[in-house]
Amino acid sequence: MKTNAVVIEDYGDSSKFKDQEIEIPDLKPKQILIKVAGSSVAPFDIAVRNGVFKNDFEIEFPAITGTDVTGKIVEIGSAVDKFEIGDLVCGMVGVKGFGAYSEYAILGQSKAAKVLENIPTEVAASLPMTAIPAYNALFDLGKLQAGEKVLIHGGTGGVGSMAIQLAKNAGAIVYTTAGNDFDKLKQLGATKVINYHEEKFEEELSNLDLVIDTVGHYTYKHSFEVLKKSGRIVSLVENPDDKLADKYQVEAMYLSGKFDNPLSKVVKLVSEGKVKINVQQTFPLNADGVRDAQDYYEDNHVFGKVVLLK
């Protein structure tokens, strides 16, 4: 069986995207095949296209990229026991797998969750690459508890805006940094929004329990200053700085490792209206649309997500 897909045949800018017919590989025992209804743009997808990770892992060309995906299951592997054909799901496609920018996509059942009926396609397509890292960073590594104070950097991004809501819903006191959309971030649950154009967060905050870093560089290094002793910092972009961790007597972690998939928990929160996804722009899921969507993401300030729809 073949599928129409958006592929790249080499690393580079968005001009590398082209439409191509690709043979669908046989499913492994715990994989599912879905007919794609939507996907989205994540910074990770752009980095993969640019070859940022080419020394970390190899992808076979022509490659179908894209990680966020939603759609109905049309085939299941022999050992799949969590889903049935016809289920509407969302999930995260493995980076070396049969990517989401396609008519059909393959993902492991452990990376998927059922989509409840009241969740629109564009929201389901936006969830996995925001919900999974945000939840893992806050709770699996960060061990955030109700009543604790947490600083989430990059509040307007997909992961940042998700993390604000998850932390607030868990009963934490939430601070965030951003360059704009301050009122929107307060509506999501931030107690205080620090304008990084005009303020230094390390001069505004102190004695925090947890920092979630999605920015790196200066932001990461100065985040140690706002933690109390025995506080925690989890970075999505920087390896732990052991010298700073020792100096400030805190625990520094990088978001990696295997955790239970929290996607079903977040889907439920979205269905209940406790977590919202802001979809800033949508594009068609074809080569031109993917090219335009990734260019738009790189050229504009995006609050939330840029989505691709079939």
C-alpha positions in Angstrom: 0.0 0.0 0.0 1.3 3.5 -0.9 0.6 6.9 0.6 0.9 10.5 -0.6 3.5 12.1 1.7 5.5 15.3 2.1 9.2 14.3 2.1 12.6 15.8 2.2 15.5 14.2 0.3 18.2 16.1 2.1 18.7 18.5 5.0 18.1 22.2 4.4 15.5 24.9 4.4 11.8 24.6 3.8 12.3 24.5 0.0 13.3 20.9 0.5 9.7 19.8 1.0 8.1 18.0 -1.9 5.0 15.7 -2.5 5.9 12.1 -3.2 4.2 8.7 -3.2 5.8 6.4 -0.6 5.3 2.7 0.2 3.9 2.2 3.7 6.0 -0.3 5.6 4.5 -3.3 7.4 3.4 -2.6 11.0 5.4 -3.9 13.9 3.3 -5.8 16.5 2.6 -2.8 18.8 2.2 -0.2 16.1 -1.0 1.5 14.7 -1.6 2.9 11.2 -3.8 6.0 11.1 -5.3 8.1 8.4 -4.0 11.5 9.1 -6.5 14.3 9.8 -4.0 16.8 11.1 -0.5 17.6 12.3 1.3 20.7 13.5 4.7 22.5 13.5 7.0 22.0 16.4 10.5 23.6 16.8 11.8 20.1 16.9 10.4 19.4 13.4 12.2 22.4 12.0 15.4 21.4 13.7 15.2 17.9 12.2 14.7 19.4 8.7 17.7 21.6 9.2 19.9 18.7 10.2 20.5 19.9 13.7 20.4 16.3 15.1 22.1 14.6 12.2 25.1 13.6 14.5 22.7 12.3 17.1 20.5 10.0 14.9 20.2 9.2 11.3 17.0 9.4 9.1 16.6 7.6 5.8 15.9 9.8 2.8 13.4 10.4 1.4 12.1 11.1 4.9 8.7 12.0 6.1 9.0 14.3 9.0 6.5 15.7 11.5 5.8 14.5 15.0 2.3 15.6 16.1 -0.5 13.7 14.5 -4.2 13.0 14.9 -6.5 10.7 12.9 -8.5 7.5 12.8 -6.9 4.1 13.2 -7.2 2.0 10.0 -4.9 -0.9 10.9 -3.4 -2.3 14.1 -0.4 -4.5 14.7 -0.8 -8.1 16.0 0.0 -7.1 19.7 -2.0 -3.9 19.9 -4.3 -4.1 22.9 -5.2 -0.5 23.8 -6.9 0.5 20.6 -9.3 -0.7 17.9 -9.7 0.1 14.2 -11.9 3.2 13.9 -10.6 4.8 17.1 -9.8 8.5 16.8 -6.4 9.1 18.4 -3.6 11.7 18.7 0.0 10.9 19.3 3.7 11.5 18.7 5.4 9.8 15.7 9.0 8.6 16.3 11.5 10.9 14.6 13.0 8.0 12.7 9.5 6.6 11.9 6.9 7.1 9.3 6.2 10.7 10.0 3.0 12.8 10.4 3.3 14.9 7.2 1.6 12.2 5.2 -1.8 10.8 4.3 -1.1 7.9 6.6 1.2 7.7 9.6 2.6 5.0 11.9 3.1 5.3 15.6 3.6 3.0 18.6 0.5 2.4 20.7 2.4 3.7 23.8 2.7 7.1 22.1 -1.0 7.5 21.4 -4.2 8.5 23.2 -7.8 8.4 22.3 -9.3 11.8 21.4 -12.6 12.6 23.1 -15.5 13.7 20.8 -15.6 17.3 21.9 -12.0 18.1 21.0 -11.6 19.7 17.5 -9.1 18.3 15.0 -6.9 21.3 15.1 -6.6 21.0 18.9 -5.9 17.2 18.8 -3.2 17.9 16.2 -1.5 20.4 18.6 -1.4 18.3 21.8 1.3 15.7 21.8 4.5 17.7 21.3 3.3 20.3 23.9 1.5 18.1 26.4 4.1 15.3 26.7 7.2 17.4 27.3 5.4 19.9 29.5 3.9 17.1 31.7 7.2 15.1 31.9 9.2 18.2 32.8 6.8 19.4 35.5 5.8 16.2 37.2 7.9 13.2 36.2 11.2 15.0 36.5 10.3 18.3 38.3 8.1 16.6 40.9 5.9 19.7 41.2 3.5 19.7 44.1 0.5 21.8 44.9 1.5 25.1 46.6 5.0 25.1 45.1 6.3 28.1 43.1 7.4 27.4 39.6 9.0 29.6 36.9 8.2 28.6 33.3 10.4 30.3 30.7 9.0 30.9 27.2 5.4 31.2 28.3 4.0 32.0 24.8 5.4 28.9 23.2 3.5 25.6 22.7 5.3 23.8 25.6 5.4 26.9 27.8 1.7 27.8 27.5 0.8 24.2 28.1 3.1 24.0 31.2 1.5 27.1 32.7 -1.9 25.6 32.6 -0.8 22.1 33.8 1.0 23.7 36.7 -1.9 26.0 37.7 -4.3 23.1 37.4 -2.1 21.1 39.9 -2.3 23.9 42.4 1.1 25.5 41.9 1.9 29.3 41.9 3.1 30.0 38.4 5.5 32.7 37.1 6.6 33.0 33.5 8.8 35.1 31.1 7.6 36.4 27.8 8.1 39.3 25.4 4.4 39.9 24.7 0.9 38.6 25.2 1.1 39.2 28.9 -2.7 39.4 29.5 -3.2 36.1 27.7 -0.6 34.4 29.9 -2.3 35.6 33.0 -5.5 34.2 31.7 -3.8 30.9 31.3 -2.9 30.9 35.0 0.3 32.9 35.4 0.4 34.9 38.7 3.2 37.1 37.4 4.5 37.6 33.8 8.0 39.1 33.5 8.6 41.1 30.4 12.2 40.0 29.4 12.6 43.1 27.2 12.4 45.4 30.3 13.0 43.2 33.3 15.5 40.7 34.5 13.7 37.7 36.0 16.6 37.0 38.4 16.0 40.4 40.0 12.2 39.9 40.2 12.0 36.4 41.6 13.6 34.3 44.4 13.1 31.3 46.6 11.4 29.2 43.9 10.9 25.5 44.0 11.2 24.7 40.3 12.2 26.2 37.0 11.3 24.9 33.6 13.7 26.1 31.0 12.7 26.1 27.3 15.1 28.8 26.2 18.7 28.0 27.3 21.9 30.1 27.3 21.6 33.3 29.5 18.2 32.3 30.7 19.3 28.9 31.9 22.4 30.0 33.7 20.6 32.8 35.6 17.7 30.5 36.5 19.8 28.9 39.2 19.8 32.3 41.1 16.0 32.3 41.6 15.8 28.8 43.2 15.8 28.1 46.9 18.3 25.5 48.3 17.2 22.0 47.2 15.2 23.5 44.4 15.0 21.9 40.9 15.6 23.0 37.4 14.6 21.0 34.3 15.8 22.2 30.9 14.5 21.0 27.6 17.5 22.5 25.8 20.5 22.5 28.0 22.5 19.7 29.7 22.8 20.0 33.5 25.4 22.5 34.7 26.8 20.7 37.6 29.0 23.6 38.7 26.0 25.9 39.1 24.0 23.2 40.7 26.7 22.7 43.3 27.1 26.4 43.8 23.4 27.0 44.5 22.8 23.6 46.1 20.0 22.7 43.7 19.2 19.7 41.4 19.7 20.3 37.7 18.1 17.9 35.1 17.7 17.6 31.3 14.4 16.3 30.0 15.3 12.9 28.8 14.4 9.3 29.6 11.3 7.1 29.4 8.1 8.0 31.2 4.6 6.8 31.1 2.7 8.6 28.4 0.6 11.4 30.0 -1.3 12.3 26.9 -4.6 10.7 28.0 -4.5 12.8 31.2 -4.1 16.0 29.2 -6.7 15.0 26.7 -9.2 14.7 29.6 -8.2 18.2 30.9 -8.7 19.7 27.5 -12.1 17.9 27.1 -13.1 19.4 30.5 -12.1 22.9 29.5 -9.3 23.1 32.1 -6.5 23.3 29.4 -6.8 25.3 26.2 -4.7 25.3 23.0 -4.3 28.5 21.1 -4.1 27.7 17.4 -2.7 30.9 15.7 -2.7 29.8 12.1 -3.7 26.7 10.0 -2.3 25.5 6.7 -3.1 22.6 4.3 -1.2 19.3 4.9 0.7 19.1 1.6 4.2 20.2 0.5 3.3 23.8 -0.1 1.3 24.0 3.2 4.2 22.5 5.3 6.6 24.8 3.6 4.4 27.8 4.4 3.6 26.7 7.9 7.3 26.2 8.9 8.2 29.5 7.3 5.4 31.2 9.2 6.5 29.7 12.4 10.1 30.9 11.9 9.2 34.3 10.7 6.5 35.3 13.2 5.8 35.4 16.9 3.6 32.4 17.5 1.4 32.2 20.6 0.6 28.5 20.9 0.5 26.4 17.7 0.6 26.4 13.9 -1.5 23.6 12.6 -1.7 21.5 9.4 -5.0 20.0 8.3 -6.1 17.6 5.7 
